[in-house]
Amino acid sequence: MPFGNRLCRPALPVVTIAGRGTNGEDEEMAHGFDKEYWERHWRQGGVGGRGPMGGNSPNPYLARETSELVPGTALDAGCGAGAEAIWLASRGWRVTATDISSAALARAAERAAASGASERLRWVEADASVWNPGTRFDLVMTHYAHPAMPQLEFYDRIAGWVAPGGTLLIVGHLHTPTATGGGQGHGQSQGHGHGSGHRPPAEASATDAAITARLDETAWEVVIAEECHRTLAGHGGVEVYLHDVVVRATRRH
């Protein structure tokens, strides 16, 4: 799966993302990440297939980080339109995929039916900040999910759902000074919006160091922790500049 142009490098300072208000002035983007917000998001741009969040391709880090794992049970927390869950199911994983938005899950189920892997998929409408699966999984993953709770606490929560010997995969937003610039494809108009109209604030960002610091080394082996910048073609052929943090860890037996 192509990454576009990709560069991984040491952490940069975390900053607040700004956006354009209705009067043309810069203003901070404030989101509650509650059910109402996500339903609106997926009924508008997110479900329209614009950019990676609504497109047909799974996140490229998924194939890189899971291709050598033996298929088992998996949980996709904040699955959105289901690209990652469907990709795993098509490779033999039994996947529970959760999202707070019924609109996102309807889109995901439609795509799953066309994929031929729907029998290995279970869709659950749930708020990951309060929902508990009641079991553990061989793989727990999340890709750019932002619940109505602090981001690092969300990662703590889903880490608790990984079975001994299992894998935790976190792909999240990394906010950097570049993201607030004004250049085409590199400023607030494209940034972490992923071309879909979704531009989370700095509170939804976490560095690899911040994430791994919360993984007790007696319980976890960190396999990879990196911060990457990559570009890809967005809606209308406009270049989209993404800032990503990727952490994969294995729970010790």
N, C-alpha and C positions, 0 to 999 in steps of 0.2 A: 504494500500500500504506500503510495508516494507521500512524502512529507512536504513537498514543495521545497523551498530553500530553507535549511535549518541550521541554526547555530546554537550550541549549548555553551554556557559560560558561567562564571561565578555570579553569586547573587548581587543584585543592585538594590538601592534603597527603595522601600515601598512608598508610594505616593498616592494621593487621591485622584481618581479619574474625574475629569470635568466634562460637561456636555453643553450644548447650545440650548438656551431657553427659548421660549416663544418670541421674546423680544430681541433675539440675536446675541444676548449677552451670555458669557460663560457662567454655568451654574453647576453645582455638584448634583449628581444623579442620586436620588434617594429611593430605595426600593425596600419594601417590607418582606419580600420573598414569601408572602403568605399565599394561600390557595387562590384568592382573587387575582393577585398579580400574575401567577403562573397560568391561570385559565385565560386571562386576557392575552398574555404573551403567546400562548400556543394557538389561540383562536385567530390571532393576527399574524405577525411575521413569522413566529416560530414554526407554525404548522405549514406555512406557505412554501417551505423547501428552500428558503434563501440562506445560503451559507452553510457551514458545517453543522450547526445545531439542527437545521431542518433538512439537510441533504440526505443522500442515500448511502454515503460512505461512512463506515465506522471511524472513530478516531485512530490515526495511524499508530499511536503508541500501544494500542491494544494488541495488535498483531505482534509487534516487536517484543512485548513483555510477557505474552501468554502462549506463543506458538510452541514452546517446548514443554509446556505443562500438560500433564495427563488430564483429559476431560473428566470432570466430576460435577459437583453441584456448584452453582454460582449465584451470587446476588448482585444485581445492578441497582445501586441506590441513586435515585434521580435519573431514571432511564430516558426521559424525554421521548423523542420519536422512535426510540428502540433500536437504533442502528447497531450499537455495541452488543446488546442482548441478542439480537438476531444473528449477528456474526458468530457469537459464541455457540449458540444453539445449532447453527449450521455445521459446526465442527464437533458436535457430539456432546456439548455441555447441557446439563439440565438447569435451566436458568429461571430464577425468580426475579422479575423486574418490577421495581416500584417507582411510582411518581405521584406527586400530589395532584396533578392535573388530569382530569378525565379526558380533556381534549387531546392531550399528548398521548395518553394510553389508547384512545380510539385510533389515532394515526398509527401508533406502533402496532396494534393488533391487525390493522388493515395490511400493513407492510409485511407482517409475519405470515399472514395467510398466503401471500404471494410468494414467499420465500421457500415454502415447503418444510419449514422447521417449526411450525406452530405447536406441534405435539410435545416439544421439549421446552416450551415457554409457558410461564405462568405470570400473568399481569396482575399487579396489586395496586389499587389506588390507596395511597397512604402518605401521611406526613412523617417523613423519616426522623423528625425531631422528637416524636412521641411514640411512633410505631415500633414494635419489637417483633422480629420474625419468629421467635420461639425456638430457633435451632441455629446451628452454625454451618458454615459453608466452606468448601475447598477454595473458593475464590470470592472475595468481596471487592467490588470495584465501584468507582464513581468518577464521572467525567464532567467537570465544570458544574457540579450541582451546588445550589445555594439554598439551604433551608432557612426557616425563620428562627435560627439560633446561631451563635458564634461559629465561624467556620472551623476553627481548630477543635471545638467541642464536638462538632459534627463528625470530624475525622476520628476523634476518640471513640465516638459512639459506634460507628460502623466497624472500627477495628475490633470491637468486642464480639462481632459476629463471625470472625474468622476461626475456623477449626484448627486444632493443633496440626502443624505441618502444612497449613493452608497459606494462601497468598492474599495480601492486601495490595490493591493497586489504586493509587490516587493520581488523577490528572486534574489539575486545577489552574486557575488564573494566577498569573504573576503580574502585578502592576509595577511598572518601571517608569522613570522619567520620560522615556521615549513615547510612552502611551499618551502623554498629555500634549505632545507636539501638534503642530498644525498642518503637517505635510499630508498630501493625498495618500491614503492607504496606511499612514503611520500615525495619524492623529486621533482625536476623540471621535471623529466621524466613523472610523472603522475599528480601531483598537480591539477591545474585548467584546464589542458587539457581535463579532463573528458574522457581520453582515445581516443579522436577523433582528435588529432593533433592541437587543438585550445588552445593556452596558452596566455591569455591576460595579458598585463602588469599591473602594479599597478594602473595606471590611470583609469582602468576599474573597480577598486574596490572601495567600499564605506562601512563605518561602519554603524551600526544601529543608532548610535548617530548623525552621519553626515546627514543621511537621515531624521530622525525625527526632527532635528533642523530646517529643511526647511518647516515643516508642521505647519502652524500657528495654535496654539491651539484654537483660536476662530473659526476656520473653520474646524478643524479636531480633531477626537478622535483617538488616537493611541491605537489599541487593542493589538498588539503584536509587539515587537522589540527585536530581539535576534540574536546572532551570534553562529553558530553551526559548529562542526566538525563531519563528518560522513564518514564511509567507506563502500564500496560496491565492488562487483566483476566486474572488467573491462574486456577488450578484452583479450582472452586467459586465463582467470581466474586470472589475475594479480590484486592484491588489489589496488583500487583507493581511494585516500584520498581527500575528498572534504572539503572546507572551505566555509561556506555559511552565508549570512546575509538575514534575513527574517523580513519584515515589513508589517504589515497589519493595515490599518487605515480606518475609516469611515468618510465620509464628512458629517458634520452637516447640518441639514435642514436650 
